[in-house]
Amino acid sequence: MLSHAAGRTGLGWGFGLHQALDQTGAVVGPLLVSGVLFLGHDYRAAFAVLLAPAIVSISLVVAARLLFPRPRDFELSPPALGTAGLAPNFRVYLVAVALIAAGYADFALIAYHFGKAAVMPVTWIPIVYAIAMAVDGAAGLALGSLFDRVGLWAMIVATILSAAAAPLVFLGGFSAAVLGMACWGIGTGAQESVMRATVSQLAPQDRRATAFGIFNAVYGVAWFAGSVLLGILYDLSIVAVAVASMALQAAALPVLFWLRGRPAQ
């Protein structure tokens, strides 16, 4: 639905704005709960406060369903007729998606390393995660806008930066770790905005739901497999974790460069 609506604003900007708003809610919600608990109330009162935005959200979804029953009507151009299926370029793109996902270190492993290797005080771990989430939201907007102007170059830049995160967080000290988490946040923001916007470009309008389903399945399986690999490597060599994470993501760059010069479908 978002891909159709974003056709009027620019795919990159639409997905980037969605990511920024998503991260805003992810920060504001816990702060609301913390504020209620700080004032002396219990968790029942805290969750009761969250009922208000939940009702607003559901109401907006119902209103959107009544006002815009066919999301594809947002498209400025009519859907292409006679599309046989998903284009070969989409399948090639899934290779890049899988490589990036497999090499992307989960924050659980990063946080474990921060604590075990005494990279920073334990109290700083949620703080650097919050920094990464703030960077995530800003990067989603910036990279989304850049995607609307230069296309896959935005994903290429983001992949280079996210690949740099692994050696910084696993091999560096405190300052390097904070910088690495910022790079990690840029990568997360790109995956939630530019990476999904590219799916909208490569998939025909009448097959986008299928395309996003396949995309999410490939990303999830690859991230799971990569997380298992990085976890095993961590027990063997921290250097190996950094190298594997960086190498897997870097391997996606030739695929993205190849796609950059190809027609969308």
Secondary structure, DSSP 8 states (H G I E B T S, - for coil): -HHHHGGGT-HHHHHHHHHHHHHHHHHHHHHHHHHHHHTT--HHHHHHHHHHHHHHHHHHHHHHHHH-S-GGGG-SS---SS--S--HHHHHHHHHHHHHHHH---HHHHHHHHHHTTSS-GGGHHHHHHHHHHHHHHHHHHHHHHHHHHTTHHHHHHHHHHHTHHHHHHHS-HHHHHHHHHHHHHHHHHHHTHHHHHHHHHS-GGGHHHHHHHHHHHHHHHHHHHHHHHHHHHHH-HHHHHHHHHHHHHHHHHHHHHHHTS---
